[in-house]
Amino acid sequence: MIRALRAAPRLAPTGVALAGALALPAVSPARAQATAAPPPAAAPPAADGPQLFDQRKFAEARAVFSAAVKANPRDAQALTYMGRLAFNDSSYDVAAGWFEKAAAIDTRNPQLLYWLGRAYGRDARKANVFRAPGLAKKARDHLIRALEIDPRHAEAREGLVIFYRDAPGFVGGSMEKAFATLEPLKEVAPIRYALNLGDLYAHEKKWAEAEAAYRAGLAAPGDKTALEARLAGLAGKK
């Protein structure tokens, strides 16, 4: 960081300085202390990039992270947040590019690999029939890699379940794989497990099994809002 340099004050010629001093009224030390201007209030600390992002001040966050990447192209955190900002803008191919740069530096970060897989998955949904299969496989492979590093990473496991549920068979989609991949989530995140289990059954139009899965999740601690919404949505389908 470049520090601003303050110019040294210029000294008035001796005669001018003396005349000015003689022209000033005499002030007692007590009066000088009483009339002195209060010290300036300390400026509030500037919010850093992640805080700005969390506050949804995306333009300000982008400026911070762009400057950070320019100063240090190997700043993995800044690269990751640039990817998150692009993802928020639905620029999934751009997001994947930023995440790839970050992952080349921070090679064993499961959260970063999760975001990379997610970006490729979203991009695959928008891509043409020639690009989509390759992007889908990249999405799957990065989610698998995230779970190899951290098997308890709930978001990556949920993402892989959704991939297996929604992807066509020729790129690895399989309901059997979806159910098998979901099972470890039961211990890690019971409510998310119940939501995803119910969603898998609902995907197969097995409404009774879906309802049972959602209701089983109501016994777990935590926010039940999503489960209750799913149960309400089943009312007209049974």
C-alpha positions as CSV (number, residue, x, y, z in Angstrom):
1,M,0.0,0.0,0.0
2,I,1.3,3.4,-1.0
3,R,1.4,5.9,1.9
4,A,0.6,9.5,1.1
5,L,3.4,11.8,2.0
6,R,2.6,15.1,3.7
7,A,4.5,18.1,2.4
8,A,6.5,19.9,5.1
9,P,4.9,23.3,6.0
10,R,6.6,26.3,4.4
11,L,8.1,28.7,6.9
12,A,7.2,32.3,6.5
13,P,9.9,34.9,6.2
14,T,11.1,36.0,9.7
15,G,9.7,39.5,9.5
16,V,6.3,38.3,8.4
17,A,6.1,35.6,11.0
18,L,7.1,38.1,13.7
19,A,4.5,40.6,12.6
20,G,1.8,38.0,12.5
21,A,2.7,36.8,16.0
22,L,2.6,40.3,17.3
23,A,-0.8,40.9,15.8
24,L,-2.4,37.9,17.6
25,P,-4.2,38.6,20.9
26,A,-2.6,37.0,23.9
27,V,-4.6,33.9,25.1
28,S,-4.1,32.3,28.5
29,P,-3.2,28.6,28.5
30,A,-6.6,27.8,30.3
31,R,-8.6,29.7,27.6
32,A,-6.6,28.0,24.8
33,Q,-7.4,24.6,26.3
34,A,-11.1,25.5,26.6
35,T,-11.4,26.8,23.0
36,A,-9.3,24.2,21.3
37,A,-11.2,22.3,18.6
38,P,-12.1,18.7,19.6
39,P,-10.1,16.0,18.0
40,P,-11.7,14.6,14.8
41,A,-13.8,11.5,15.3
42,A,-12.1,8.3,14.2
43,A,-13.4,7.1,10.8
44,P,-15.5,3.9,11.0
45,P,-13.5,0.9,9.8
46,A,-14.1,0.1,6.2
47,A,-16.0,-3.1,5.6
48,D,-13.9,-5.8,3.9
49,G,-14.8,-7.7,0.8
50,P,-16.5,-10.8,2.4
51,Q,-18.6,-8.5,4.7
52,L,-19.7,-6.4,1.7
53,F,-20.6,-9.6,-0.1
54,D,-22.6,-10.9,2.9
55,Q,-24.4,-7.6,3.1
56,R,-25.3,-8.0,-0.6
57,K,-23.4,-4.9,-1.6
58,F,-22.2,-6.6,-4.7
59,A,-20.9,-3.6,-6.6
60,E,-18.7,-2.5,-3.7
61,A,-17.5,-6.1,-3.1
62,R,-16.6,-6.5,-6.8
63,A,-14.4,-3.4,-6.6
64,V,-12.6,-4.8,-3.5
65,F,-12.0,-8.2,-5.0
66,S,-11.1,-6.9,-8.4
67,A,-8.4,-4.7,-6.8
68,A,-7.2,-7.7,-4.7
69,V,-6.8,-9.9,-7.8
70,K,-5.0,-7.1,-9.7
71,A,-2.6,-6.7,-6.7
72,N,-2.1,-10.5,-6.3
73,P,-3.4,-12.8,-9.1
74,R,-2.9,-15.8,-6.7
75,D,-5.3,-14.5,-4.1
76,A,-7.5,-17.6,-3.9
77,Q,-10.1,-15.9,-1.7
78,A,-10.5,-13.0,-4.0
79,L,-10.7,-15.3,-7.0
80,T,-13.4,-17.4,-5.3
81,Y,-15.5,-14.3,-4.5
82,M,-15.1,-13.1,-8.1
83,G,-16.6,-16.4,-9.0
84,R,-19.4,-16.1,-6.5
85,L,-20.2,-12.6,-7.9
86,A,-20.4,-14.0,-11.5
87,F,-22.5,-16.9,-10.2
88,N,-25.0,-14.4,-8.7
89,D,-25.2,-12.7,-12.1
90,S,-26.0,-16.1,-13.7
91,S,-22.7,-15.9,-15.7
92,Y,-22.0,-19.5,-14.9
93,D,-19.2,-20.0,-17.4
94,V,-17.4,-16.9,-16.1
95,A,-17.9,-18.1,-12.5
96,A,-16.4,-21.5,-13.4
97,G,-13.4,-19.7,-14.9
98,W,-12.8,-17.8,-11.6
99,F,-13.3,-20.9,-9.5
100,E,-10.9,-22.9,-11.7
101,K,-8.2,-20.3,-11.1
102,A,-8.8,-20.4,-7.3
103,A,-8.9,-24.2,-7.2
104,A,-5.5,-24.4,-9.0
105,I,-4.1,-22.5,-5.9
106,D,-6.3,-23.8,-3.1
107,T,-6.3,-27.4,-4.3
108,R,-8.0,-29.1,-1.3
109,N,-10.8,-26.8,-0.4
110,P,-14.1,-28.8,-0.6
111,Q,-16.3,-25.6,-0.5
112,L,-14.5,-24.2,-3.5
113,L,-14.9,-27.5,-5.4
114,Y,-18.6,-27.5,-4.5
115,W,-18.9,-24.1,-6.0
116,L,-17.0,-25.2,-9.1
117,G,-19.2,-28.2,-9.5
118,R,-22.3,-26.1,-9.1
119,A,-21.2,-23.5,-11.7
120,Y,-20.5,-26.3,-14.2
121,G,-23.9,-27.8,-13.5
122,R,-25.7,-24.6,-14.0
123,D,-23.8,-23.9,-17.1
124,A,-24.7,-27.3,-18.5
125,R,-28.4,-26.5,-18.1
126,K,-27.9,-23.5,-20.4
127,A,-25.5,-25.0,-22.9
128,N,-26.2,-26.5,-26.2
129,V,-26.4,-30.3,-26.8
130,F,-22.7,-30.4,-27.8
131,R,-21.3,-28.7,-24.7
132,A,-23.8,-29.8,-22.0
133,P,-22.5,-33.4,-21.5
134,G,-18.9,-32.3,-20.9
135,L,-20.0,-29.6,-18.5
136,A,-22.2,-32.1,-16.7
137,K,-19.4,-34.5,-16.2
138,K,-17.2,-31.7,-14.9
139,A,-19.9,-30.8,-12.4
140,R,-20.2,-34.4,-11.2
141,D,-16.4,-34.9,-10.9
142,H,-15.8,-31.7,-8.8
143,L,-18.6,-32.7,-6.4
144,I,-17.2,-36.1,-6.1
145,R,-13.8,-34.6,-5.4
146,A,-15.2,-32.3,-2.7
147,L,-16.7,-35.4,-0.9
148,E,-13.4,-37.3,-1.2
149,I,-11.8,-34.5,0.7
150,D,-14.6,-34.0,3.2
151,P,-17.3,-36.8,3.2
152,R,-19.3,-34.7,5.7
153,H,-19.7,-31.7,3.3
154,A,-23.5,-31.5,3.3
155,E,-23.8,-29.1,0.3
156,A,-21.6,-31.1,-2.0
157,R,-23.4,-34.3,-1.1
158,E,-26.8,-32.7,-1.7
159,G,-25.5,-31.3,-5.0
160,L,-24.3,-34.7,-6.1
161,V,-27.6,-36.3,-5.2
162,I,-29.4,-33.7,-7.3
163,F,-27.0,-34.3,-10.2
164,Y,-27.7,-38.1,-10.1
165,R,-31.4,-37.4,-9.9
166,D,-31.7,-34.9,-12.8
167,A,-28.9,-35.9,-15.2
168,P,-29.5,-38.3,-18.1
169,G,-28.0,-41.7,-17.9
170,F,-25.4,-41.2,-20.6
171,V,-23.6,-38.6,-18.3
172,G,-24.0,-40.7,-15.2
173,G,-27.5,-39.9,-13.9
174,S,-29.1,-42.6,-11.9
175,M,-31.8,-42.7,-9.2
176,E,-30.1,-45.7,-7.6
177,K,-26.9,-43.6,-7.3
178,A,-28.9,-40.7,-5.9
179,F,-30.4,-42.8,-3.1
180,A,-27.1,-44.3,-2.3
181,T,-25.2,-41.0,-2.3
182,L,-27.9,-39.4,0.0
183,E,-27.7,-41.9,2.8
184,P,-24.6,-40.5,4.7
185,L,-26.4,-37.2,4.9
186,K,-28.8,-38.7,7.4
187,E,-26.2,-38.4,10.1
188,V,-24.6,-35.1,9.0
189,A,-27.8,-33.0,8.4
190,P,-31.0,-34.9,9.2
191,I,-33.4,-32.2,8.0
192,R,-31.6,-31.9,4.6
193,Y,-31.6,-35.7,4.4
194,A,-35.4,-35.8,4.9
195,L,-35.9,-33.0,2.3
196,N,-33.8,-34.7,-0.3
197,L,-35.2,-38.2,0.4
198,G,-38.7,-36.9,0.1
199,D,-37.7,-35.0,-3.1
200,L,-36.3,-38.2,-4.6
201,Y,-39.6,-40.1,-3.9
202,A,-41.6,-37.1,-5.2
203,H,-39.5,-37.2,-8.4
204,E,-40.7,-40.8,-8.9
205,K,-44.2,-39.7,-8.0
206,K,-44.2,-41.9,-4.9
207,W,-46.3,-39.5,-2.9
208,A,-46.8,-41.7,0.2
209,E,-43.1,-42.4,0.5
210,A,-42.3,-38.7,0.0
211,E,-44.8,-37.7,2.7
212,A,-43.3,-40.2,5.1
213,A,-39.8,-38.9,4.5
214,Y,-40.8,-35.3,5.1
215,R,-42.7,-36.2,8.2
216,A,-39.8,-38.2,9.6
217,G,-37.7,-35.1,9.3
218,L,-40.0,-33.1,11.6
219,A,-38.5,-35.0,14.6
220,A,-35.0,-33.6,13.9
221,P,-33.9,-30.4,15.6
222,G,-33.7,-27.3,13.4
223,D,-35.8,-25.2,11.1
224,K,-38.8,-27.2,9.7
225,T,-40.1,-24.5,7.4
226,A,-39.0,-26.2,4.2
227,L,-40.4,-29.6,5.3
228,E,-43.7,-28.0,6.2
229,A,-43.8,-26.4,2.8
230,R,-43.1,-29.7,1.1
231,L,-45.9,-31.4,3.0
232,A,-48.3,-28.6,2.1
233,G,-47.4,-29.0,-1.5
234,L,-48.2,-32.7,-1.4
235,A,-51.8,-32.1,-0.4
236,G,-53.1,-31.9,-3.9
237,K,-51.0,-34.7,-5.3
238,K,-52.1,-37.7,-3.3
